[in-house]
Amino acid sequence: VTDTVARSRRHLSAAVLADGFVTTRVGRPIGATPPDCLDRDIGGCMEPLDGDGRPSVAAPAFIRRWRVAPVPAAPSPAWSVTVCVVPVDQRRSITPTPGACVHRIVSEVAP
């Protein structure tokens, strides 16, 4: 039971960190990332985070990865943004931890 509670807590923390990233990116210029950014650590579309969700190379608890792709045939520039946060001990997993990914469609408004 203790392991299940700890795992649930990590998954909830990861989901909150993923959603927070999308929220902070809305309104900023957006550009496409490589298509495999969610599968492995690639500079420019990942960052290590400490247990409180702050960027930390020294003591990472989570790895946040994101992928951005244009939405074809959208009436105005629109982007598909997917952010996954995985506990650092699961970062080599082929698939992100269930419940730790957020997907949004955002539009880029010209200034």
C-alpha positions as CSV (number, residue, x, y, z in Angstrom):
1,V,0.0,0.0,0.0
2,T,2.9,2.4,0.9
3,D,4.4,1.8,-2.6
4,T,1.1,2.4,-4.3
5,V,0.6,5.7,-2.4
6,A,4.1,6.9,-3.2
7,R,3.7,6.0,-6.9
8,S,0.4,7.8,-7.0
9,R,1.9,10.9,-5.4
10,R,4.8,10.9,-8.0
11,H,2.3,10.6,-10.8
12,L,0.1,13.4,-9.5
13,S,3.2,15.7,-9.0
14,A,4.3,14.8,-12.6
15,A,0.9,15.7,-14.1
16,V,0.8,19.0,-12.2
17,L,4.3,19.9,-13.5
18,A,3.4,19.0,-17.1
19,D,0.2,21.1,-17.0
20,G,2.1,24.0,-15.4
21,F,4.6,24.0,-18.3
22,V,1.8,24.3,-20.9
23,T,0.2,27.2,-19.0
24,T,3.5,29.1,-18.8
25,R,4.1,28.7,-22.6
26,V,0.8,30.1,-23.7
27,G,1.2,33.4,-25.4
28,R,4.9,32.9,-26.1
29,P,6.4,32.3,-29.5
30,I,6.2,28.6,-30.3
31,G,8.3,26.5,-32.6
32,A,8.3,22.9,-33.7
33,T,10.5,20.4,-31.9
34,P,11.9,17.1,-33.2
35,P,9.2,14.4,-33.3
36,D,11.0,12.1,-30.8
37,C,11.3,14.6,-28.0
38,L,9.0,12.6,-25.7
39,D,10.9,9.4,-26.2
40,R,14.4,10.5,-25.0
41,D,16.3,13.4,-23.5
42,I,17.0,15.9,-26.2
43,G,18.4,19.3,-25.5
44,G,15.9,22.1,-26.3
45,C,12.8,19.9,-25.4
46,M,13.6,18.5,-21.9
47,E,14.7,19.7,-18.5
48,P,15.5,18.1,-15.2
49,L,13.4,19.2,-12.2
50,D,13.9,18.9,-8.5
51,G,11.2,17.5,-6.2
52,D,9.5,20.9,-6.0
53,G,9.3,21.3,-9.8
54,R,12.2,23.8,-10.2
55,P,14.9,23.2,-12.8
56,S,17.8,21.3,-11.3
57,V,20.7,19.5,-12.9
58,A,22.3,18.7,-9.5
59,A,19.4,16.8,-7.9
60,P,16.7,15.9,-10.4
61,A,13.6,14.1,-9.3
62,F,11.7,14.4,-12.5
63,I,12.5,14.9,-16.2
64,R,10.1,17.1,-18.2
65,R,9.9,16.5,-21.9
66,W,7.8,18.3,-24.5
67,R,6.9,18.0,-28.1
68,V,5.5,20.8,-30.2
69,A,4.1,20.3,-33.7
70,P,2.0,22.5,-36.1
71,V,-1.6,21.5,-36.5
72,P,-2.2,21.1,-40.2
73,A,-5.1,23.0,-41.9
74,A,-5.8,25.1,-38.8
75,P,-7.6,28.4,-39.7
76,S,-4.9,30.3,-37.8
77,P,-1.4,29.2,-36.6
78,A,-2.1,26.4,-34.1
79,W,0.2,24.1,-32.3
80,S,-0.1,20.7,-30.7
81,V,1.8,20.8,-27.4
82,T,2.4,17.6,-25.4
83,V,4.3,17.7,-22.2
84,C,5.3,14.6,-20.2
85,V,7.0,14.5,-16.8
86,V,8.4,11.3,-15.6
87,P,10.2,10.4,-12.3
88,V,13.9,10.4,-13.0
89,D,14.2,6.7,-12.2
90,Q,11.7,6.0,-15.1
91,R,13.3,8.3,-17.7
92,R,14.6,5.4,-19.8
93,S,11.1,3.9,-20.2
94,I,9.8,3.8,-23.8
95,T,6.4,5.1,-22.7
96,P,5.9,8.0,-20.3
97,T,4.4,7.3,-16.9
98,P,0.6,7.0,-17.3
99,G,-1.2,10.2,-16.0
100,A,1.9,12.3,-16.3
101,C,1.3,13.8,-19.8
102,V,-0.8,16.8,-20.8
103,H,-1.8,17.6,-24.4
104,R,-3.1,21.0,-25.5
105,I,-3.8,22.7,-28.8
106,V,-2.7,26.3,-28.6
107,S,-2.9,29.2,-31.1
108,E,-0.2,31.7,-31.6
109,V,-1.6,35.2,-31.8
110,A,0.5,37.6,-33.7
111,P,1.4,40.8,-31.8
